[in-house]
Amino acid sequence: MNPDYKDVDTMEKFLTPRKKIVSRERSNVCAKHQRALSKHIKYARYLALLPYTSYQGAK
């Protein structure tokens, strides 16, 4: 698996409903690729392609 920050649909598979990055145990990715995955997710968040948090309906 080669993560890419532009592939938002694939990146969202590795996020929880609250938009946190899932652990290595849940994603079944090796340590090397988990580091790359988290780096690409954080970069996509920085570019506003992915949200930092989910919308909780704040009033």
C-alpha distance matrix in Angstrom:
0.0 3.8 6.2 9.5 12.8 14.4 12.2 14.4 14.1 10.5 11.4 14.5 12.9 12.4 16.1 19.3 22.2 23.6 20.6 19.8 16.4 15.8 16.0 13.7 15.9 15.4 11.7 11.2 8.5 9.8 12.1 10.6 7.3 9.9 12.1 10.0 9.2 13.0 14.0 12.5 14.1 17.3 17.4 17.1 19.9 21.9 21.8 22.8 19.9 19.4 22.4 23.1 24.9 25.8 29.2 31.6 34.6 36.6 40.3
3.8 0.0 3.8 6.5 10.1 11.8 10.5 13.1 13.8 10.5 10.9 14.5 13.9 13.3 16.5 20.0 22.8 23.9 20.4 19.8 16.5 16.8 17.2 15.4 18.1 17.7 13.9 14.0 10.9 11.8 13.0 10.6 7.5 10.2 11.3 8.3 8.2 11.9 11.9 10.1 12.4 15.3 14.8 14.7 17.9 19.4 19.1 20.6 17.9 17.9 21.1 21.9 24.2 25.4 28.7 31.4 34.3 36.1 39.7
6.2 3.8 0.0 3.8 6.7 8.9 7.8 9.9 11.1 8.2 7.7 11.4 11.5 10.7 13.5 17.2 19.8 20.6 17.0 16.6 13.6 14.5 15.5 14.4 17.4 16.6 12.9 14.0 11.2 12.6 13.2 11.3 7.9 9.3 10.1 6.9 5.6 9.1 9.2 6.7 8.7 11.8 11.4 11.1 14.1 15.9 15.7 16.9 14.3 14.2 17.3 18.2 20.6 21.8 25.1 27.9 30.8 32.5 36.0
9.5 6.5 3.8 0.0 3.8 5.4 5.6 8.2 10.4 8.6 8.0 11.7 12.8 12.5 14.6 18.3 20.4 21.0 17.3 17.5 15.0 16.6 18.2 17.6 20.7 19.5 16.0 17.5 14.9 16.3 16.6 14.4 11.3 12.4 12.5 9.0 8.0 10.5 9.6 6.2 8.4 11.2 9.7 8.9 12.5 13.8 12.9 14.5 11.8 12.5 16.1 17.4 20.1 21.4 24.4 27.5 30.1 31.7 35.1
12.8 10.1 6.7 3.8 0.0 3.8 5.5 6.6 9.9 9.1 7.4 10.6 12.8 12.2 13.4 17.1 18.8 18.9 15.1 15.6 13.7 16.1 18.1 18.3 21.5 20.1 16.9 19.1 16.7 18.3 18.0 16.3 13.3 13.4 13.1 10.0 8.6 9.8 8.6 4.8 6.2 8.5 6.6 5.2 8.9 10.2 9.2 10.7 8.3 9.3 12.8 14.2 17.1 18.6 21.4 24.7 27.1 28.5 31.9
14.4 11.8 8.9 5.4 3.8 0.0 3.8 5.7 8.8 9.2 8.7 11.3 13.7 14.2 15.2 18.7 19.9 20.4 16.7 18.0 16.5 18.7 21.1 21.3 24.2 22.5 19.3 21.5 19.3 21.2 21.4 19.6 16.4 16.8 16.8 13.6 12.0 13.4 12.4 8.7 9.4 11.7 9.5 7.1 10.6 11.9 9.7 10.8 7.7 9.8 13.6 15.8 18.5 19.5 21.9 25.3 27.4 29.0 32.1
12.2 10.5 7.8 5.6 5.5 3.8 0.0 3.8 5.7 5.7 6.4 9.0 10.7 11.9 13.4 16.9 18.1 19.2 15.8 17.1 15.5 17.1 19.5 19.6 22.1 20.1 16.8 18.9 17.2 19.6 20.4 18.9 15.4 15.8 16.6 13.7 11.4 13.4 13.4 9.7 9.8 12.9 11.8 9.1 12.2 14.3 12.6 12.9 9.3 10.3 14.0 16.4 18.5 18.9 21.4 24.8 26.9 29.0 32.2
14.4 13.1 9.9 8.2 6.6 5.7 3.8 0.0 3.8 5.5 5.0 6.2 8.9 10.3 10.8 14.0 14.7 15.8 12.5 14.4 13.4 15.3 18.3 19.1 21.4 19.0 16.2 18.9 17.7 20.4 21.0 20.1 16.6 16.1 17.0 14.7 11.7 12.9 13.4 10.0 8.7 11.7 11.2 7.8 10.0 12.8 11.4 10.6 6.9 7.1 10.6 13.3 15.0 15.2 17.7 21.0 23.1 25.2 28.4
14.1 13.8 11.1 10.4 9.9 8.8 5.7 3.8 0.0 3.8 5.5 5.4 7.0 9.6 10.5 13.3 13.8 15.8 13.0 15.0 14.1 15.1 18.2 18.8 20.6 17.8 15.1 17.8 17.2 20.3 21.5 21.0 17.3 16.8 18.5 16.4 13.2 14.7 16.0 12.8 11.3 14.6 14.7 11.5 13.2 16.4 15.1 13.9 10.2 9.7 12.7 15.3 16.3 15.7 18.1 21.1 23.3 25.8 29.0
10.5 10.5 8.2 8.6 9.1 9.2 5.7 5.5 3.8 0.0 3.8 5.5 5.5 7.5 9.7 12.9 14.4 16.3 13.4 14.5 12.6 13.1 15.7 15.8 17.7 15.2 12.1 14.4 13.6 16.6 18.0 17.6 13.8 13.6 15.6 13.6 10.3 12.5 14.1 11.1 10.2 13.9 14.3 11.7 13.9 16.9 16.2 15.6 12.1 11.3 14.2 16.2 17.4 17.3 20.2 22.9 25.5 27.9 31.3
11.4 10.9 7.7 8.0 7.4 8.7 6.4 5.0 5.5 3.8 0.0 3.8 5.4 5.6 7.2 10.8 12.7 13.8 10.5 11.3 9.4 10.7 13.5 14.1 16.4 14.2 11.3 14.1 13.0 15.8 16.5 16.2 12.7 11.6 13.2 11.5 8.0 9.3 11.0 8.3 6.6 10.3 11.1 8.8 10.5 13.7 13.6 13.1 10.1 8.5 11.3 12.8 14.3 14.8 18.0 20.8 23.5 25.5 29.1
14.5 14.5 11.4 11.7 10.6 11.3 9.0 6.2 5.4 5.5 3.8 0.0 3.8 5.3 5.2 8.1 9.2 10.9 8.0 9.8 9.0 10.1 13.5 14.9 16.7 13.7 11.6 15.0 14.8 18.0 18.7 19.0 15.6 14.0 15.8 14.7 11.0 11.5 13.7 11.4 8.7 11.9 13.3 10.6 11.2 14.8 14.8 13.2 10.4 8.0 9.9 11.6 12.2 11.9 15.0 17.6 20.3 22.6 26.1
12.9 13.9 11.5 12.8 12.8 13.7 10.7 8.9 7.0 5.5 5.4 3.8 0.0 3.8 5.6 8.0 9.8 12.2 10.0 10.9 9.4 9.0 12.1 12.9 14.1 11.0 8.8 12.0 12.4 15.9 17.2 17.9 14.5 13.0 15.6 14.8 11.1 12.2 15.0 13.1 10.9 14.3 16.0 13.7 14.5 18.1 18.3 17.0 14.1 11.7 13.5 14.7 14.9 14.4 17.5 19.6 22.5 25.0 28.5
12.4 13.3 10.7 12.5 12.2 14.2 11.9 10.3 9.6 7.5 5.6 5.3 3.8 0.0 3.8 6.9 9.9 11.3 8.8 8.4 6.0 5.7 8.6 9.7 11.4 8.8 6.6 10.2 10.1 13.4 14.2 15.1 12.1 9.8 12.4 12.2 8.5 9.0 12.3 11.2 8.9 12.0 14.3 12.8 13.3 16.7 17.6 16.7 14.4 11.6 13.0 13.3 13.8 14.2 17.7 19.6 22.9 24.9 28.6
16.1 16.5 13.5 14.6 13.4 15.2 13.4 10.8 10.5 9.7 7.2 5.2 5.6 3.8 0.0 3.8 6.6 7.6 5.0 5.3 4.7 5.6 9.3 11.6 13.2 10.4 9.4 13.2 13.4 16.5 16.7 17.8 15.1 12.3 14.2 14.4 10.7 10.0 13.1 12.3 9.0 11.3 14.1 12.4 11.8 15.4 16.6 15.1 13.3 9.9 10.3 10.3 10.2 10.5 14.1 15.9 19.2 21.1 24.9
19.3 20.0 17.2 18.3 17.1 18.7 16.9 14.0 13.3 12.9 10.8 8.1 8.0 6.9 3.8 0.0 3.8 5.2 4.9 5.3 6.5 6.3 9.8 12.8 13.4 10.4 10.7 14.5 15.5 18.6 18.8 20.5 18.0 15.0 17.0 17.7 14.2 13.1 16.4 15.9 12.5 14.3 17.3 15.6 14.4 18.0 19.4 17.4 16.0 12.3 11.7 11.3 9.9 9.4 12.8 13.8 17.3 19.3 23.0
22.2 22.8 19.8 20.4 18.8 19.9 18.1 14.7 13.8 14.4 12.7 9.2 9.8 9.9 6.6 3.8 0.0 3.8 5.3 7.5 9.8 10.1 13.6 16.6 17.0 13.7 14.2 17.9 19.1 22.3 22.6 24.2 21.5 18.7 20.5 20.9 17.3 16.2 19.1 18.3 14.7 16.3 19.0 16.8 15.2 18.9 19.9 17.3 16.1 12.5 11.2 11.4 9.0 7.1 9.9 10.7 14.0 16.4 19.9
23.6 23.9 20.6 21.0 18.9 20.4 19.2 15.8 15.8 16.3 13.8 10.9 12.2 11.3 7.6 5.2 3.8 0.0 3.8 5.7 9.1 10.4 13.7 17.1 17.9 15.2 15.7 19.5 20.3 23.1 22.7 24.3 22.0 18.8 20.0 20.7 17.4 15.5 18.2 17.9 14.1 14.8 17.8 16.1 13.7 17.0 18.7 16.0 15.6 11.9 9.7 8.8 6.0 5.0 8.2 8.8 12.5 14.2 17.9
20.6 20.4 17.0 17.3 15.1 16.7 15.8 12.5 13.0 13.4 10.5 8.0 10.0 8.8 5.0 4.9 5.3 3.8 0.0 3.8 6.6 8.8 12.3 15.4 16.9 14.4 14.0 17.9 18.0 20.7 20.3 21.4 19.0 16.0 17.0 17.3 14.0 12.2 14.7 14.1 10.3 11.2 14.1 12.3 10.3 13.8 15.4 13.1 12.4 8.6 7.1 6.5 5.3 5.9 9.6 11.4 14.8 16.4 20.1
19.8 19.8 16.6 17.5 15.6 18.0 17.1 14.4 15.0 14.5 11.3 9.8 10.9 8.4 5.3 5.3 7.5 5.7 3.8 0.0 3.8 6.3 9.2 12.6 14.3 12.3 12.3 16.0 16.0 18.3 17.5 18.9 17.0 13.6 14.5 15.5 12.5 10.2 13.1 13.4 9.9 10.5 13.9 13.2 11.2 14.4 16.6 15.0 14.5 10.9 9.7 7.8 7.4 9.0 12.7 13.9 17.6 18.6 22.4
16.4 16.5 13.6 15.0 13.7 16.5 15.5 13.4 14.1 12.6 9.4 9.0 9.4 6.0 4.7 6.5 9.8 9.1 6.6 3.8 0.0 3.8 6.6 9.3 11.6 10.0 9.3 12.8 12.4 14.6 13.8 15.2 13.2 9.8 11.0 12.1 9.1 7.1 10.5 11.0 8.0 9.3 12.7 12.4 11.4 14.5 16.6 15.7 14.7 11.5 11.5 10.0 10.7 12.3 16.1 17.6 21.1 22.3 26.1
15.8 16.8 14.5 16.6 16.1 18.7 17.1 15.3 15.1 13.1 10.7 10.1 9.0 5.7 5.6 6.3 10.1 10.4 8.8 6.3 3.8 0.0 3.8 6.7 8.2 6.3 6.3 9.8 10.4 12.9 12.7 14.8 12.9 9.5 11.7 13.3 10.3 9.2 13.0 13.5 11.0 12.8 16.1 15.6 15.1 18.2 20.1 19.2 17.8 14.6 14.8 13.5 13.6 14.5 18.2 19.2 22.9 24.4 28.1
16.0 17.2 15.5 18.2 18.1 21.1 19.5 18.3 18.2 15.7 13.5 13.5 12.1 8.6 9.3 9.8 13.6 13.7 12.3 9.2 6.6 3.8 0.0 3.8 5.4 5.4 6.2 8.5 9.0 10.7 10.2 13.0 11.9 8.4 10.6 13.0 10.9 9.8 13.5 14.9 13.1 14.5 17.8 18.0 17.6 20.4 22.6 22.1 20.9 17.8 18.1 16.5 16.7 18.0 21.6 22.4 26.1 27.4 31.1
13.7 15.4 14.4 17.6 18.3 21.3 19.6 19.1 18.8 15.8 14.1 14.9 12.9 9.7 11.6 12.8 16.6 17.1 15.4 12.6 9.3 6.7 3.8 0.0 3.8 5.5 5.2 5.8 5.8 7.1 7.2 10.3 9.4 6.5 9.4 11.8 10.3 10.3 13.7 15.0 14.2 15.9 18.8 19.2 19.5 22.0 24.0 24.0 22.4 19.7 20.6 19.3 19.9 21.2 24.9 25.9 29.5 30.9 34.7
15.9 18.1 17.4 20.7 21.5 24.2 22.1 21.4 20.6 17.7 16.4 16.7 14.1 11.4 13.2 13.4 17.0 17.9 16.9 14.3 11.6 8.2 5.4 3.8 0.0 3.8 5.7 5.4 7.6 9.1 10.0 13.4 12.6 10.1 13.2 15.5 13.8 13.9 17.5 18.5 17.4 19.3 22.2 22.3 22.5 25.3 27.1 26.8 25.1 22.2 22.8 21.6 21.6 22.4 26.0 26.6 30.2 31.8 35.5
15.4 17.7 16.6 19.5 20.1 22.5 20.1 19.0 17.8 15.2 14.2 13.7 11.0 8.8 10.4 10.4 13.7 15.2 14.4 12.3 10.0 6.3 5.4 5.5 3.8 0.0 3.8 5.6 8.3 11.1 12.3 15.2 13.5 10.9 14.2 15.9 13.4 13.7 17.4 17.8 16.1 18.4 21.3 20.8 20.9 24.0 25.6 24.9 23.0 19.9 20.5 19.7 19.4 19.7 23.2 23.8 27.4 29.2 32.9
11.7 13.9 12.9 16.0 16.9 19.3 16.8 16.2 15.1 12.1 11.3 11.6 8.8 6.6 9.4 10.7 14.2 15.7 14.0 12.3 9.3 6.3 6.2 5.2 5.7 3.8 0.0 3.8 5.5 8.9 10.6 12.7 10.4 8.3 12.0 13.0 10.3 11.4 14.9 14.9 13.7 16.4 18.9 18.3 19.0 22.0 23.3 22.9 20.7 18.1 19.3 18.9 19.2 19.6 23.2 24.5 27.9 29.9 33.6
11.2 14.0 14.0 17.5 19.1 21.5 18.9 18.9 17.8 14.4 14.1 15.0 12.0 10.2 13.2 14.5 17.9 19.5 17.9 16.0 12.8 9.8 8.5 5.8 5.4 5.6 3.8 0.0 3.8 6.7 9.4 11.8 10.0 8.9 12.7 13.8 12.0 13.6 16.8 17.0 16.5 19.2 21.4 21.1 22.2 25.0 26.2 26.1 23.8 21.5 22.9 22.5 22.9 23.5 27.1 28.3 31.7 33.7 37.4
8.5 10.9 11.2 14.9 16.7 19.3 17.2 17.7 17.2 13.6 13.0 14.8 12.4 10.1 13.4 15.5 19.1 20.3 18.0 16.0 12.4 10.4 9.0 5.8 7.6 8.3 5.5 3.8 0.0 3.8 6.6 8.2 6.2 5.8 9.5 10.4 9.1 11.2 13.9 14.3 14.5 17.1 18.9 19.1 20.5 23.0 24.1 24.6 22.3 20.4 22.2 21.7 22.8 23.8 27.5 29.1 32.5 34.3 38.0
9.8 11.8 12.6 16.3 18.3 21.2 19.6 20.4 20.3 16.6 15.8 18.0 15.9 13.4 16.5 18.6 22.3 23.1 20.7 18.3 14.6 12.9 10.7 7.1 9.1 11.1 8.9 6.7 3.8 0.0 3.8 5.6 5.5 6.0 8.7 10.1 10.3 12.2 14.3 15.3 16.1 18.2 19.9 20.8 22.2 24.2 25.6 26.5 24.5 22.8 24.6 23.8 25.2 26.6 30.3 31.9 35.4 36.9 40.7
12.1 13.0 13.2 16.6 18.0 21.4 20.4 21.0 21.5 18.0 16.5 18.7 17.2 14.2 16.7 18.8 22.6 22.7 20.3 17.5 13.8 12.7 10.2 7.2 10.0 12.3 10.6 9.4 6.6 3.8 0.0 3.8 5.5 5.0 6.3 8.7 9.7 10.6 12.4 14.3 15.2 16.6 18.4 19.9 21.1 22.7 24.5 25.6 24.1 22.3 23.9 22.6 24.2 26.1 29.9 31.4 35.0 36.1 39.9
10.6 10.6 11.3 14.4 16.3 19.6 18.9 20.1 21.0 17.6 16.2 19.0 17.9 15.1 17.8 20.5 24.2 24.3 21.4 18.9 15.2 14.8 13.0 10.3 13.4 15.2 12.7 11.8 8.2 5.6 3.8 0.0 3.8 5.5 5.5 6.6 8.7 10.3 11.0 12.7 14.6 15.9 17.0 18.7 20.4 21.6 23.1 24.7 23.2 22.0 23.9 23.0 25.1 27.1 30.8 32.7 36.2 37.3 41.0
7.3 7.5 7.9 11.3 13.3 16.4 15.4 16.6 17.3 13.8 12.7 15.6 14.5 12.1 15.1 18.0 21.5 22.0 19.0 17.0 13.2 12.9 11.9 9.4 12.6 13.5 10.4 10.0 6.2 5.5 5.5 3.8 0.0 3.8 5.4 5.0 5.9 8.5 9.7 10.4 12.0 14.1 15.1 16.2 18.1 19.8 20.9 22.2 20.3 19.1 21.4 20.9 22.9 24.6 28.3 30.4 33.8 35.1 38.9
9.9 10.2 9.3 12.4 13.4 16.8 15.8 16.1 16.8 13.6 11.6 14.0 13.0 9.8 12.3 15.0 18.7 18.8 16.0 13.6 9.8 9.5 8.4 6.5 10.1 10.9 8.3 8.9 5.8 6.0 5.0 5.5 3.8 0.0 3.8 5.4 4.9 6.1 8.5 9.8 10.4 12.2 14.1 15.1 16.4 18.3 19.9 20.8 19.2 17.4 19.1 18.2 19.9 21.8 25.5 27.3 30.8 32.0 35.8
12.1 11.3 10.1 12.5 13.1 16.8 16.6 17.0 18.5 15.6 13.2 15.8 15.6 12.4 14.2 17.0 20.5 20.0 17.0 14.5 11.0 11.7 10.6 9.4 13.2 14.2 12.0 12.7 9.5 8.7 6.3 5.5 5.4 3.8 0.0 3.8 5.4 5.3 6.2 8.7 10.0 10.7 12.4 14.3 15.5 16.6 18.6 20.0 19.0 17.5 19.1 17.8 20.1 22.5 26.1 28.0 31.5 32.3 36.1
10.0 8.3 6.9 9.0 10.0 13.6 13.7 14.7 16.4 13.6 11.5 14.7 14.8 12.2 14.4 17.7 20.9 20.7 17.3 15.5 12.1 13.3 13.0 11.8 15.5 15.9 13.0 13.8 10.4 10.1 8.7 6.6 5.0 5.4 3.8 0.0 3.8 5.5 5.1 6.2 8.6 9.9 10.6 12.3 14.3 15.3 16.6 18.3 16.9 16.1 18.3 17.7 20.4 22.6 26.1 28.5 31.7 32.7 36.4
9.2 8.2 5.6 8.0 8.6 12.0 11.4 11.7 13.2 10.3 8.0 11.0 11.1 8.5 10.7 14.2 17.3 17.4 14.0 12.5 9.1 10.3 10.9 10.3 13.8 13.4 10.3 12.0 9.1 10.3 9.7 8.7 5.9 4.9 5.4 3.8 0.0 3.8 5.4 5.2 6.2 8.6 9.9 10.5 12.3 14.2 15.4 16.4 14.6 13.3 15.6 15.2 17.5 19.4 23.0 25.3 28.5 29.8 33.5
13.0 11.9 9.1 10.5 9.8 13.4 13.4 12.9 14.7 12.5 9.3 11.5 12.2 9.0 10.0 13.1 16.2 15.5 12.2 10.2 7.1 9.2 9.8 10.3 13.9 13.7 11.4 13.6 11.2 12.2 10.6 10.3 8.5 6.1 5.3 5.5 3.8 0.0 3.8 5.5 5.0 6.1 8.5 9.8 10.5 12.3 14.3 15.1 14.1 12.3 13.8 12.7 15.1 17.4 21.0 23.2 26.5 27.4 31.1
14.0 11.9 9.2 9.6 8.6 12.4 13.4 13.4 16.0 14.1 11.0 13.7 15.0 12.3 13.1 16.4 19.1 18.2 14.7 13.1 10.5 13.0 13.5 13.7 17.5 17.4 14.9 16.8 13.9 14.3 12.4 11.0 9.7 8.5 6.2 5.1 5.4 3.8 0.0 3.8 5.5 5.2 6.2 8.7 9.9 10.6 12.5 14.3 13.7 12.7 14.6 13.6 16.7 19.3 22.7 25.1 28.2 28.9 32.5
12.5 10.1 6.7 6.2 4.8 8.7 9.7 10.0 12.8 11.1 8.3 11.4 13.1 11.2 12.3 15.9 18.3 17.9 14.1 13.4 11.0 13.5 14.9 15.0 18.5 17.8 14.9 17.0 14.3 15.3 14.3 12.7 10.4 9.8 8.7 6.2 5.2 5.5 3.8 0.0 3.8 5.4 5.0 6.1 8.6 9.7 10.5 12.2 10.8 10.5 13.1 13.2 16.3 18.5 21.7 24.5 27.4 28.4 31.9
14.1 12.4 8.7 8.4 6.2 9.4 9.8 8.7 11.3 10.2 6.6 8.7 10.9 8.9 9.0 12.5 14.7 14.1 10.3 9.9 8.0 11.0 13.1 14.2 17.4 16.1 13.7 16.5 14.5 16.1 15.2 14.6 12.0 10.4 10.0 8.6 6.2 5.0 5.5 3.8 0.0 3.8 5.4 5.0 6.2 8.6 9.9 10.4 9.1 7.6 9.8 9.7 12.6 14.7 18.0 20.7 23.7 24.8 28.3
17.3 15.3 11.8 11.2 8.5 11.7 12.9 11.7 14.6 13.9 10.3 11.9 14.3 12.0 11.3 14.3 16.3 14.8 11.2 10.5 9.3 12.8 14.5 15.9 19.3 18.4 16.4 19.2 17.1 18.2 16.6 15.9 14.1 12.2 10.7 9.9 8.6 6.1 5.2 5.4 3.8 0.0 3.8 5.4 5.0 6.2 8.8 9.7 9.9 8.5 9.7 8.7 12.1 15.0 18.1 20.7 23.6 24.1 27.5
17.4 14.8 11.4 9.7 6.6 9.5 11.8 11.2 14.7 14.3 11.1 13.3 16.0 14.3 14.1 17.3 19.0 17.8 14.1 13.9 12.7 16.1 17.8 18.8 22.2 21.3 18.9 21.4 18.9 19.9 18.4 17.0 15.1 14.1 12.4 10.6 9.9 8.5 6.2 5.0 5.4 3.8 0.0 3.8 5.3 4.9 6.3 8.6 8.7 9.0 11.0 10.9 14.6 17.2 20.0 23.0 25.5 26.0 29.3
17.1 14.7 11.1 8.9 5.2 7.1 9.1 7.8 11.5 11.7 8.8 10.6 13.7 12.8 12.4 15.6 16.8 16.1 12.3 13.2 12.4 15.6 18.0 19.2 22.3 20.8 18.3 21.1 19.1 20.8 19.9 18.7 16.2 15.1 14.3 12.3 10.5 9.8 8.7 6.1 5.0 5.4 3.8 0.0 3.8 5.4 5.1 6.2 5.1 5.7 8.5 9.7 13.0 15.0 17.6 20.9 23.2 24.2 27.5
19.9 17.9 14.1 12.5 8.9 10.6 12.2 10.0 13.2 13.9 10.5 11.2 14.5 13.3 11.8 14.4 15.2 13.7 10.3 11.2 11.4 15.1 17.6 19.5 22.5 20.9 19.0 22.2 20.5 22.2 21.1 20.4 18.1 16.4 15.5 14.3 12.3 10.5 9.9 8.6 6.2 5.0 5.3 3.8 0.0 3.8 5.4 4.9 5.7 4.7 5.8 6.2 9.8 12.3 14.7 17.9 20.3 20.9 24.1
21.9 19.4 15.9 13.8 10.2 11.9 14.3 12.8 16.4 16.9 13.7 14.8 18.1 16.7 15.4 18.0 18.9 17.0 13.8 14.4 14.5 18.2 20.4 22.0 25.3 24.0 22.0 25.0 23.0 24.2 22.7 21.6 19.8 18.3 16.6 15.3 14.2 12.3 10.6 9.7 8.6 6.2 4.9 5.4 3.8 0.0 3.8 5.4 7.6 8.0 8.8 8.7 12.5 15.3 17.3 20.4 22.5 22.6 25.7
21.8 19.1 15.7 12.9 9.2 9.7 12.6 11.4 15.1 16.2 13.6 14.8 18.3 17.6 16.6 19.4 19.9 18.7 15.4 16.6 16.6 20.1 22.6 24.0 27.1 25.6 23.3 26.2 24.1 25.6 24.5 23.1 20.9 19.9 18.6 16.6 15.4 14.3 12.5 10.5 9.9 8.8 6.3 5.1 5.4 3.8 0.0 3.8 5.5 7.8 9.5 10.8 14.3 16.4 18.1 21.6 23.3 23.8 26.6
22.8 20.6 16.9 14.5 10.7 10.8 12.9 10.6 13.9 15.6 13.1 13.2 17.0 16.7 15.1 17.4 17.3 16.0 13.1 15.0 15.7 19.2 22.1 24.0 26.8 24.9 22.9 26.1 24.6 26.5 25.6 24.7 22.2 20.8 20.0 18.3 16.4 15.1 14.3 12.2 10.4 9.7 8.6 6.2 4.9 5.4 3.8 0.0 3.8 5.4 6.4 8.5 11.5 13.1 14.5 18.1 19.7 20.3 23.1
19.9 17.9 14.3 11.8 8.3 7.7 9.3 6.9 10.2 12.1 10.1 10.4 14.1 14.4 13.3 16.0 16.1 15.6 12.4 14.5 14.7 17.8 20.9 22.4 25.1 23.0 20.7 23.8 22.3 24.5 24.1 23.2 20.3 19.2 19.0 16.9 14.6 14.1 13.7 10.8 9.1 9.9 8.7 5.1 5.7 7.6 5.5 3.8 0.0 3.8 6.8 9.7 12.3 13.3 15.1 18.7 20.5 21.7 24.7
19.4 17.9 14.2 12.5 9.3 9.8 10.3 7.1 9.7 11.3 8.5 8.0 11.7 11.6 9.9 12.3 12.5 11.9 8.6 10.9 11.5 14.6 17.8 19.7 22.2 19.9 18.1 21.5 20.4 22.8 22.3 22.0 19.1 17.4 17.5 16.1 13.3 12.3 12.7 10.5 7.6 8.5 9.0 5.7 4.7 8.0 7.8 5.4 3.8 0.0 3.8 6.7 8.9 10.0 12.3 15.8 18.0 19.4 22.6
22.4 21.1 17.3 16.1 12.8 13.6 14.0 10.6 12.7 14.2 11.3 9.9 13.5 13.0 10.3 11.7 11.2 9.7 7.1 9.7 11.5 14.8 18.1 20.6 22.8 20.5 19.3 22.9 22.2 24.6 23.9 23.9 21.4 19.1 19.1 18.3 15.6 13.8 14.6 13.1 9.8 9.7 11.0 8.5 5.8 8.8 9.5 6.4 6.8 3.8 0.0 3.8 5.5 6.9 9.1 12.5 14.7 15.8 19.1
23.1 21.9 18.2 17.4 14.2 15.8 16.4 13.3 15.3 16.2 12.8 11.6 14.7 13.3 10.3 11.3 11.4 8.8 6.5 7.8 10.0 13.5 16.5 19.3 21.6 19.7 18.9 22.5 21.7 23.8 22.6 23.0 20.9 18.2 17.8 17.7 15.2 12.7 13.6 13.2 9.7 8.7 10.9 9.7 6.2 8.7 10.8 8.5 9.7 6.7 3.8 0.0 3.8 7.1 9.7 12.3 15.0 15.4 18.9
24.9 24.2 20.6 20.1 17.1 18.5 18.5 15.0 16.3 17.4 14.3 12.2 14.9 13.8 10.2 9.9 9.0 6.0 5.3 7.4 10.7 13.6 16.7 19.9 21.6 19.4 19.2 22.9 22.8 25.2 24.2 25.1 22.9 19.9 20.1 20.4 17.5 15.1 16.7 16.3 12.6 12.1 14.6 13.0 9.8 12.5 14.3 11.5 12.3 8.9 5.5 3.8 0.0 3.8 6.6 8.6 11.7 12.4 16.0
25.8 25.4 21.8 21.4 18.6 19.5 18.9 15.2 15.7 17.3 14.8 11.9 14.4 14.2 10.5 9.4 7.1 5.0 5.9 9.0 12.3 14.5 18.0 21.2 22.4 19.7 19.6 23.5 23.8 26.6 26.1 27.1 24.6 21.8 22.5 22.6 19.4 17.4 19.3 18.5 14.7 15.0 17.2 15.0 12.3 15.3 16.4 13.1 13.3 10.0 6.9 7.1 3.8 0.0 3.8 6.1 9.2 10.8 14.5
29.2 28.7 25.1 24.4 21.4 21.9 21.4 17.7 18.1 20.2 18.0 15.0 17.5 17.7 14.1 12.8 9.9 8.2 9.6 12.7 16.1 18.2 21.6 24.9 26.0 23.2 23.2 27.1 27.5 30.3 29.9 30.8 28.3 25.5 26.1 26.1 23.0 21.0 22.7 21.7 18.0 18.1 20.0 17.6 14.7 17.3 18.1 14.5 15.1 12.3 9.1 9.7 6.6 3.8 0.0 3.8 5.7 7.7 11.1
31.6 31.4 27.9 27.5 24.7 25.3 24.8 21.0 21.1 22.9 20.8 17.6 19.6 19.6 15.9 13.8 10.7 8.8 11.4 13.9 17.6 19.2 22.4 25.9 26.6 23.8 24.5 28.3 29.1 31.9 31.4 32.7 30.4 27.3 28.0 28.5 25.3 23.2 25.1 24.5 20.7 20.7 23.0 20.9 17.9 20.4 21.6 18.1 18.7 15.8 12.5 12.3 8.6 6.1 3.8 0.0 3.8 5.7 9.2
34.6 34.3 30.8 30.1 27.1 27.4 26.9 23.1 23.3 25.5 23.5 20.3 22.5 22.9 19.2 17.3 14.0 12.5 14.8 17.6 21.1 22.9 26.1 29.5 30.2 27.4 27.9 31.7 32.5 35.4 35.0 36.2 33.8 30.8 31.5 31.7 28.5 26.5 28.2 27.4 23.7 23.6 25.5 23.2 20.3 22.5 23.3 19.7 20.5 18.0 14.7 15.0 11.7 9.2 5.7 3.8 0.0 3.8 6.4
36.6 36.1 32.5 31.7 28.5 29.0 29.0 25.2 25.8 27.9 25.5 22.6 25.0 24.9 21.1 19.3 16.4 14.2 16.4 18.6 22.3 24.4 27.4 30.9 31.8 29.2 29.9 33.7 34.3 36.9 36.1 37.3 35.1 32.0 32.3 32.7 29.8 27.4 28.9 28.4 24.8 24.1 26.0 24.2 20.9 22.6 23.8 20.3 21.7 19.4 15.8 15.4 12.4 10.8 7.7 5.7 3.8 0.0 3.8
40.3 39.7 36.0 35.1 31.9 32.1 32.2 28.4 29.0 31.3 29.1 26.1 28.5 28.6 24.9 23.0 19.9 17.9 20.1 22.4 26.1 28.1 31.1 34.7 35.5 32.9 33.6 37.4 38.0 40.7 39.9 41.0 38.9 35.8 36.1 36.4 33.5 31.1 32.5 31.9 28.3 27.5 29.3 27.5 24.1 25.7 26.6 23.1 24.7 22.6 19.1 18.9 16.0 14.5 11.1 9.2 6.4 3.8 0.0
